[in-house]
Amino acid sequence: MRGPRAQDRVLALDFIFAVAMLMMLVLGIRDDSRMYFEGALLMALFGFLGSSAMAKFLLRGEVIE
């Protein structure tokens, strides 16, 4: 989470989202529950939206045009 640049921190946050999503998928398979899969889908969606918003902010300096 500590990088020399903001891009490194965004990449670390993306990795943490991916690991957490995979952990939820494994729990869903182990417990045979659909709720974990829905949570993993929402986590993937929010992770993608957050990283794309951060990338746009780092490139342009604003998120909403």
CYANA upper distance limits for C-alpha pairs under 8 A (distance plus 0.5 A):
  1 MET  CA      8 ASP  CA      8.18
  1 MET  CA      9 ARG  CA      5.77
  1 MET  CA     12 ALA  CA      6.17
  1 MET  CA     13 LEU  CA      7.64
  2 ARG  CA      8 ASP  CA      8.22
  2 ARG  CA      9 ARG  CA      6.82
  3 GLY  CA      8 ASP  CA      5.78
  3 GLY  CA      9 ARG  CA      6.26
  4 PRO  CA      8 ASP  CA      7.52
  5 ARG  CA      9 ARG  CA      7.42
  6 ALA  CA     10 VAL  CA      6.86
  6 ALA  CA     58 LEU  CA      8.39
  7 GLN  CA     11 LEU  CA      6.74
  7 GLN  CA     55 ALA  CA      8.33
  7 GLN  CA     58 LEU  CA      8.42
  8 ASP  CA     12 ALA  CA      6.71
  9 ARG  CA     13 LEU  CA      6.71
 10 VAL  CA     14 ASP  CA      6.72
 10 VAL  CA     51 SER  CA      7.10
 10 VAL  CA     54 MET  CA      7.75
 10 VAL  CA     55 ALA  CA      8.48
 11 LEU  CA     15 PHE  CA      6.77
 12 ALA  CA     16 ILE  CA      6.78
 13 LEU  CA     17 PHE  CA      6.74
 14 ASP  CA     18 ALA  CA      6.74
 14 ASP  CA     47 GLY  CA      7.15
 14 ASP  CA     51 SER  CA      7.31
 15 PHE  CA     19 VAL  CA      6.71
 16 ILE  CA     20 ALA  CA      6.63
 17 PHE  CA     21 MET  CA      6.55
 17 PHE  CA     43 MET  CA      7.61
 17 PHE  CA     44 ALA  CA      7.72
 17 PHE  CA     47 GLY  CA      6.59
 18 ALA  CA     22 LEU  CA      6.67
 18 ALA  CA     44 ALA  CA      7.86
 19 VAL  CA     23 MET  CA      6.66
 20 ALA  CA     24 MET  CA      6.77
 21 MET  CA     25 LEU  CA      6.80
 21 MET  CA     40 ALA  CA      5.45
 21 MET  CA     41 LEU  CA      8.32
 21 MET  CA     43 MET  CA      6.81
 21 MET  CA     44 ALA  CA      7.18
 22 LEU  CA     26 VAL  CA      6.73
 22 LEU  CA     40 ALA  CA      7.99
 23 MET  CA     27 LEU  CA      6.72
 24 MET  CA     28 GLY  CA      6.61
 24 MET  CA     36 TYR  CA      6.12
 24 MET  CA     37 PHE  CA      7.49
 24 MET  CA     39 GLY  CA      7.85
 24 MET  CA     40 ALA  CA      6.31
 25 LEU  CA     29 ILE  CA      6.76
 25 LEU  CA     36 TYR  CA      6.82
 25 LEU  CA     37 PHE  CA      6.36
 25 LEU  CA     40 ALA  CA      6.87
 26 VAL  CA     30 ARG  CA      6.61
 27 LEU  CA     31 ASP  CA      6.45
 27 LEU  CA     36 TYR  CA      7.31
 28 GLY  CA     32 ASP  CA      5.94
 28 GLY  CA     33 SER  CA      5.62
 28 GLY  CA     34 ARG  CA      7.00
 28 GLY  CA     35 MET  CA      7.82
 28 GLY  CA     36 TYR  CA      5.33
 28 GLY  CA     37 PHE  CA      6.52
 29 ILE  CA     33 SER  CA      7.54
 33 SER  CA     37 PHE  CA      7.99
 34 ARG  CA     38 GLU  CA      6.92
 35 MET  CA     39 GLY  CA      6.67
 36 TYR  CA     40 ALA  CA      6.58
 37 PHE  CA     41 LEU  CA      6.66
 38 GLU  CA     42 LEU  CA      6.76
 39 GLY  CA     43 MET  CA      6.55
 40 ALA  CA     44 ALA  CA      6.61
 41 LEU  CA     45 LEU  CA      6.73
 42 LEU  CA     46 PHE  CA      6.63
 43 MET  CA     47 GLY  CA      6.41
 44 ALA  CA     48 PHE  CA      6.62
 45 LEU  CA     49 LEU  CA      6.71
 46 PHE  CA     50 GLY  CA      6.40
 47 GLY  CA     51 SER  CA      6.60
 48 PHE  CA     52 SER  CA      6.56
 49 LEU  CA     53 ALA  CA      6.55
 50 GLY  CA     54 MET  CA      6.63
 51 SER  CA     55 ALA  CA      6.56
 52 SER  CA     56 LYS  CA      6.63
 53 ALA  CA     57 PHE  CA      6.61
 53 ALA  CA     63 VAL  CA      6.69
 54 MET  CA     58 LEU  CA      6.57
 54 MET  CA     63 VAL  CA      8.34
 55 ALA  CA     59 LEU  CA      6.67
 56 LYS  CA     60 ARG  CA      6.48
 56 LYS  CA     61 GLY  CA      7.86
 56 LYS  CA     62 GLU  CA      7.60
 56 LYS  CA     63 VAL  CA      6.55
 57 PHE  CA     61 GLY  CA      5.12
 57 PHE  CA     62 GLU  CA      5.41
 57 PHE  CA     63 VAL  CA      5.68
 58 LEU  CA     62 GLU  CA      8.43
